[in-house]
Amino acid sequence: MKLFPSRTYKRRGVFPRSCSEVTVLCCERSLDEASEWLVGKRVFYKTRYAVLRKRLGRLRGGEEASLYRLKCASRGLVGEVVEAGVLAHTSDTVVVVDSRVDEHNPLEVILRALLAKQEEGRSAVVVSGRGENITFVVFGDEKPPPTIRVALVDAIPPKPSRLEALLQQVEIPPYARSLLDFAYFFVDSLALASEASGRTYSLCPLEEGGCELRQPPTAEISGGSVVGCALTAGVLRELGLSDFELLDMCPLRRAADLSKDASIHGFVARCCRAEDGVKLIRGYGKPVAIVPWSASPWDLVTAISEVVKAVLGLGE
């Protein structure tokens, strides 16, 4: 039998990847001294964490609970706990039951937990929502900002931009509106073109306010300016063209320029290099979530979730 040290993990925050990693157990002994009691228990093979409580039945807001990190040995759908250690004691844990929360939406869970942390001053928050599934958030040592400011960086036209239009489709729960603040920053392709001298082209035709960029026969680009990004330049060079000036309209490049703004905690930027869903990078000193050029509303929710998790230091 091997046990984790019976201590609270506070250096880094913890947030399970899904509710299937969390099991709820009724414990007859001290909720804070149950490591040995947990070893040998049989649980679902995906289980990595346990919420211990004193009673059976539905979870109730405000009831006493503690959190444990588990390691299970599994050869099938049911595994046996071989290691257990305290993740959060009862004195550090608050239980929240709120039917407004979708437990399968990470952003809603994290923000509801953050609100409870602000109200209760506890580092660990057990959350149950409308589906009566149970998950939790354990916050790290760093004090979270009262409001997390996320910058959405995109290209225009079209107007509104893709990210701006998507945010209008995303429902931010009322309890979370005070916890998030969004700022918009745009790279204007037509403004870039108006500042260039000579012929200016775009691989996609654009027209607005008397300014027009046409998609030209490839050979005509030589000697002119091209509105695009590093990928655009790479494509043209592979086609044998090198005599052109690139007018960089990449939102990710713009996010890099804004990274020194102390009022911004993280970024969501649209980039055509993100082909397989949302990607989180940290190369700018602040978290940047990249979404595909054809981003969906769920892509945006996922991206904001990833940024918020990074700002709060939440790992798995």
Solvent accessible surface area in square Angstrom, and as a share of the most:
residue,aa,sasa,rsa
1,M,163,0.73
2,K,134,0.57
3,L,61,0.31
4,F,50,0.21
5,P,78,0.49
6,S,77,0.50
7,R,124,0.45
8,T,26,0.15
9,Y,38,0.14
10,K,87,0.37
11,R,222,0.81
12,R,162,0.59
13,G,1,0.01
14,V,7,0.04
15,F,13,0.05
16,P,2,0.01
17,R,150,0.55
18,S,53,0.34
19,C,17,0.10
20,S,49,0.31
21,E,9,0.04
22,V,18,0.10
23,T,30,0.18
24,V,51,0.29
25,L,39,0.19
26,C,40,0.24
27,C,1,0.00
28,E,140,0.63
29,R,119,0.43
30,S,51,0.33
31,L,6,0.03
32,D,35,0.18
33,E,132,0.59
34,A,0,0.00
35,S,12,0.07
36,E,108,0.48
37,W,42,0.15
38,L,0,0.00
39,V,32,0.19
40,G,37,0.36
41,K,67,0.28
42,R,179,0.65
43,V,10,0.06
44,F,95,0.40
45,Y,88,0.34
46,K,95,0.40
47,T,6,0.04
48,R,76,0.28
49,Y,1,0.00
50,A,0,0.00
51,V,0,0.00
52,L,0,0.00
53,R,11,0.04
54,K,97,0.41
55,R,71,0.26
56,L,140,0.69
57,G,57,0.55
58,R,179,0.65
59,L,19,0.09
60,R,148,0.54
61,G,50,0.48
62,G,61,0.59
63,E,30,0.13
64,E,99,0.44
65,A,1,0.01
66,S,0,0.00
67,L,0,0.00
68,Y,0,0.00
69,R,50,0.18
70,L,11,0.05
71,K,111,0.47
72,C,31,0.19
73,A,58,0.45
74,S,51,0.33
75,R,255,0.93
76,G,43,0.42
77,L,126,0.63
78,V,74,0.43
79,G,3,0.03
80,E,85,0.38
81,V,0,0.00
82,V,49,0.28
83,E,18,0.08
84,A,0,0.00
85,G,0,0.00
86,V,0,0.00
87,L,0,0.00
88,A,0,0.00
89,H,45,0.20
90,T,24,0.14
91,S,83,0.53
92,D,30,0.16
93,T,6,0.03
94,V,16,0.09
95,V,4,0.02
96,V,14,0.08
97,V,71,0.41
98,D,14,0.07
99,S,83,0.53
100,R,115,0.42
101,V,0,0.00
102,D,40,0.21
103,E,9,0.04
104,H,118,0.52
105,N,20,0.10
106,P,43,0.27
107,L,4,0.02
108,E,22,0.10
109,V,0,0.00
110,I,0,0.00
111,L,0,0.00
112,R,30,0.11
113,A,0,0.00
114,L,1,0.00
115,L,32,0.16
116,A,2,0.01
117,K,40,0.17
118,Q,85,0.38
119,E,116,0.52
120,E,93,0.42
121,G,63,0.60
122,R,82,0.30
123,S,22,0.14
124,A,0,0.00
125,V,0,0.00
126,V,0,0.00
127,V,0,0.00
128,S,5,0.03
129,G,5,0.05
130,R,137,0.50
131,G,46,0.44
132,E,99,0.45
133,N,53,0.27
134,I,29,0.15
135,T,5,0.03
136,F,0,0.00
137,V,0,0.00
138,V,0,0.00
139,F,4,0.02
140,G,16,0.15
141,D,97,0.50
142,E,150,0.67
143,K,186,0.79
144,P,22,0.14
145,P,29,0.18
146,P,106,0.67
147,T,50,0.29
148,I,0,0.00
149,R,69,0.25
150,V,0,0.00
151,A,0,0.00
152,L,1,0.00
153,V,0,0.00
154,D,1,0.00
155,A,2,0.02
156,I,18,0.09
157,P,24,0.15
158,P,85,0.54
159,K,121,0.51
160,P,68,0.43
161,S,1,0.00
162,R,90,0.33
163,L,0,0.00
164,E,41,0.19
165,A,28,0.22
166,L,0,0.00
167,L,24,0.12
168,Q,136,0.61
169,Q,113,0.50
170,V,19,0.11
171,E,143,0.64
172,I,25,0.12
173,P,11,0.07
174,P,79,0.50
175,Y,17,0.07
176,A,0,0.00
177,R,148,0.54
178,S,80,0.52
179,L,2,0.01
180,L,13,0.07
181,D,57,0.29
182,F,45,0.19
183,A,10,0.08
184,Y,81,0.31
185,F,43,0.18
186,F,68,0.28
187,V,17,0.10
188,D,45,0.23
189,S,2,0.02
190,L,16,0.08
191,A,44,0.34
192,L,45,0.23
193,A,8,0.06
194,S,83,0.54
195,E,143,0.64
196,A,26,0.20
197,S,103,0.66
198,G,71,0.69
199,R,127,0.46
200,T,24,0.14
201,Y,23,0.09
202,S,7,0.05
203,L,59,0.29
204,C,86,0.51
205,P,91,0.58
206,L,38,0.19
207,E,126,0.57
208,E,71,0.32
209,G,86,0.82
210,G,84,0.81
211,C,38,0.23
212,E,78,0.35
213,L,4,0.02
214,R,157,0.57
215,Q,115,0.51
216,P,21,0.13
217,P,88,0.55
218,T,60,0.35
219,A,81,0.63
220,E,82,0.37
221,I,2,0.01
222,S,48,0.31
223,G,49,0.48
224,G,7,0.07
225,S,3,0.02
226,V,0,0.00
227,V,3,0.02
228,G,5,0.05
229,C,20,0.12
230,A,62,0.48
231,L,71,0.35
232,T,17,0.10
233,A,3,0.02
234,G,30,0.29
235,V,71,0.41
236,L,3,0.01
237,R,140,0.51
238,E,159,0.71
239,L,112,0.56
240,G,65,0.63
241,L,27,0.13
242,S,88,0.57
243,D,87,0.45
244,F,27,0.11
245,E,103,0.46
246,L,55,0.27
247,L,22,0.11
248,D,45,0.23
249,M,33,0.15
250,C,23,0.14
251,P,1,0.01
252,L,27,0.14
253,R,141,0.52
254,R,83,0.30
255,A,0,0.00
256,A,28,0.22
257,D,94,0.49
258,L,21,0.11
259,S,16,0.10
260,K,192,0.81
261,D,52,0.27
262,A,95,0.74
263,S,56,0.36
264,I,1,0.01
265,H,55,0.25
266,G,0,0.00
267,F,0,0.00
268,V,0,0.00
269,A,0,0.00
270,R,13,0.05
271,C,6,0.03
272,C,44,0.26
273,R,138,0.50
274,A,2,0.02
275,E,137,0.61
276,D,127,0.66
277,G,24,0.23
278,V,36,0.21
279,K,92,0.39
280,L,57,0.28
281,I,55,0.28
282,R,155,0.57
283,G,70,0.67
284,Y,66,0.25
285,G,76,0.73
286,K,41,0.17
287,P,16,0.10
288,V,0,0.00
289,A,0,0.00
290,I,15,0.08
291,V,0,0.00
292,P,16,0.10
293,W,94,0.33
294,S,95,0.61
295,A,0,0.00
296,S,43,0.28
297,P,52,0.33
298,W,136,0.48
299,D,29,0.15
300,L,0,0.00
301,V,12,0.07
302,T,41,0.24
303,A,0,0.00
304,I,0,0.00
305,S,2,0.02
306,E,50,0.23
307,V,0,0.00
308,V,0,0.00
309,K,29,0.12
310,A,16,0.13
311,V,31,0.18
312,L,16,0.08
313,G,35,0.34
314,L,13,0.06
315,G,5,0.05
316,E,89,0.40
